[in-house]
Amino acid sequence: MSGNGSRLERVNLMLSSEESEWLNQLAMEIRQQTGASVSRSEIVRAAIAALRELHRFCPQSQFGALTAAKKGTDLRVLAILAIRAGVLHC
């Protein structure tokens, strides 16, 4: 079970070595600053939760809907633009 009571499901996720190293680095920084052990899976689930909130609060934001993305790069650009613009201004 996850922290919100949902049943967890195993999936395979392909990451570049750079992405994997970044997840390890972030987990290490969290541990150094807080003493908490956060797994790479928890970080990925947090990122998914952030995309879910972006989609929920701004389904048709000024950058376009996430559902209009035709590839992962489109999603990445939309998410980055929304973060940089301050999502709550949709």
Residue pairs with C-beta under 8 A, 6 or more apart in sequence:
1 7
1 8
2 8
2 45
13 44
15 23
20 40
23 40
23 43
23 44
24 40
26 38
26 43
27 37
27 38
27 39
27 40
27 43
30 36
30 38
31 37
31 38
50 79
51 66
51 75
51 79
53 87
54 61
54 66
54 78
54 79
54 82
54 87
55 65
55 66
55 67
57 87
57 88
57 90
58 82
58 87
58 90
59 65
59 66
59 67
61 78
61 82
61 87
61 90
62 85
62 90
63 78
63 81
63 82
63 85
64 78
66 75
66 78
66 79
68 74
69 75
69 78
82 90
